[in-house]
């Protein structure tokens, strides 16, 4: 078993957090072909931070995320939380967590239809995932983390524990990959106003394509990345609903960065520094996120899955800056991630624009 690297604790107000900004010996700027695996990068994140960020567990019925909150099966997308729980368990050598989270993956595939998609019901906000385009969307939201979980397991010393179940899963995953491929045009039509979803879909195609060794599915990932890169403003910031957004910009950074750890996409990585620099500029000294001028979150412009005003996703901002900082040896990104994590975990109320 590899020796885990630990970092020192840095106080952030009254809340102590592991400081990634002080721990750059593990960072690398090597070419993608010479890089450590994602499993190895994730091993460099302090265990309790990783557990807080992605250590999700399904409920007694195997439901994750919004399905768990609703107390019933809604659709496949929310089950991505179980995939993250598996990843956390594997990286942390916590096989009890990984096994518990795996139940959510089994529940997801128990709802797979013959066409490769997944059963979908009416959402709490009154919208439906039953139409074909929406069904494709909820499928790729799940598959982007499912493919990632398989790849991280394969990169870990725990692969033998999961080998048989991964082999049994492959035909189901192949059907699901073909289902979202059949809906490629709907992704372009429905998600181009929300570029983060273009990169989430690209991640689903890229990682599942890598798992399945399916070149056609992989090619769809590259096409989506190329399209997503056209959806930036003149300063290189990812555009959401016609403007900049200090939450969703981080989502594009995060999902594209994870994809790039498994599928070489140098053109996307070349676009990251500008987007990351702007993201950091929206983080206040106390770790709260500036939302004034946001196009989607924190200013009452959109409603969430459950009908409440959309707020900033601190956890995904921390993930985006942490992973980018570790992969690229970026001190500013790691320091910003430390501040946001401390603010988020302290329970301090988010500041509003105005």
Secondary structure, DSSP 8 states (H G I E B T S, - for coil): --------EEEETTEEEE-STT--TT-----GGGS--HHHHHTTS-HHHHHHHH-----TTS--HHHHHHTS---SGGGHHHHHHHHHHHHTT-HHHHHHHHHHHHHHHHTB-TTS-B---B-TTS-BS-SHHHHHHHHHHHHHHHHHHHHHHHHSTTHHHHHHHHHHHHHHHHHHHHHHHHTHHHHHHHHTTBHHHHHHHHHHHHHHHHHHT-HHHHHHHHHHHHHHHTSB-TTS-B-BTTB--TTHHHHHHHHHHHHHTTS--HHHHHHHHHHHHHHHHTB-TTS-B--TT-SSSSSSSSB-TTSSB----HHHHHHHHHHHHHHHT-HHHHHHHHHHHHHHHHT-------
